[in-house]
Amino acid sequence: MPGTNRDNIKPGLRVAIVQKQHQRTGELTEGIVADILTNSPNHPRGIKVRLASGEVGRAQAIYQ
């Protein structure tokens, strides 16, 4: 499931994010959503989230 719609992302979900410094390589980091940082209902590059580990990035995939 893509991470471009804010309605799809809730705190506690497991997601894969791409951090700012990894945007060129596309390296993904997996974790649990702690906070949703994007206020708009959708974003073409992914909704920005903060993981429970403190890492911030744009959601690329949502795991069930």
FENFEN-V473906 format. One record per run of one state. SS is the DSSP state (A for helix, B for strand, O for the rest). FROM is the first residue (numbers start at 1). LEN is the number of residues. If there is no record, write none. Layout:
SS:FROM:LEN / SS:FROM:LEN
//
This chain:
O:1:4 / B:5:1 / A:6:3 / O:9:5 / B:14:5 / O:19:1 / A:20:3 / O:23:5 / B:28:9 / O:37:5 / B:42:1 / O:43:5 / B:48:4 / O:52:4 / B:56:8 / O:64:1
//
